């Protein structure tokens, strides 16, 4: 399931016709987070759109990993514990250790 996740994401991105007027996440909020870094002085107009897509894929991957955990427990509803277990199975999410309780 996870092996094909990234290929599906690439295929979807290549076939997608982005609608910049209605992004799935609020661009103003993304820009605000980007500006929270004191080293950031200016933000190009297309940068929040790119970060929006990156966040969308990041959320999709975490959701897919949590679904695998829930499915292994014969459930269809994701819980906080599923997300925590899914993130704990991969070292690449260690940066979330202070945010997501284990």
N, C-alpha and C positions, 0 to 999 in steps of 0.2 A: 504493500500500500504506500509506504513512504518512499520507496524507490521510484515509483511512478509520479509521486506528488510534484517534484520539481519539473519533470517533463511536461506534465499537464499545465503547470504554471507558465512555462515558456511558450507552449502551444497557444494557450489562452491569450497571453500578452501579444503574440505575433498576429493573432486573428482579431484582436480587440480594436474597436474604434472608440477611443476614449472620449468621454463626454466631460469636458473640463468645467462645464457650467454646473454640473451636479455631481461633485465628487462624493465617494462613499464616506469620507471622513471630513470634518470641517477644516478647510484650509487655514482659516484664521487661527484656530487652535494649534495647528501644526507650526505655523509661522511664529506664534507666541512661544512655543517650546523651543524652536530653533533660536529665537532671540534671547532665551534665558541663558545661553552661553555668553559670558562677557567678551569672549574673543570674536563673536560674530557681530560685524558692524552693518553689513548690507546683505540682503538676500535676493538673489535673482528671482524673477517672476516664475520661472519654471521649476525652481528648487522645491517649493512646497508640494507641487504636483507629483514630482518624483518621490518625495518622502511619503506622500499619501499612498502611492502604489506599493512602496516598500513596507509600510505599516500594514497595508491590506494583506500582503503575502505573509508577513510575520504572524499576523493574527490567524490566518488560514492554516499555517503550519502548526502552531500551538494547538489549534482546535482539532486538527487531524490527529496529532499525537495524543491528545486527551480522549478523542473518540476511540482510539485503539485500546486505551486503558479501560474505558467504560465498556466497550464491546467484549473485552476479555472477561469482564465481570458480569456479562450477560445483561447489560443495561443499555438503554438508548438515551438516557438523560445525562448530560455532563455535569459533574459536580466540581467544586473547588479542589477536592482531593484528587480527582482525575487529572486536573491541570497540574497540580503539584507533583504528582507521581510521574506524569509525562515529562515534565521539565527536569525532574531529578534523574531520569534515565540517560540524559545526554549532557556531556560536559559543556557543550556550546551554549547552554543556557545558565551557566554558573553566575553570570553577571546579574541574574535576577534573584540571587539567593537572599538578598535583604528585602526584596519586595514581595515575593511569593513565599508564604510560610510552608515549611516542609512537613 
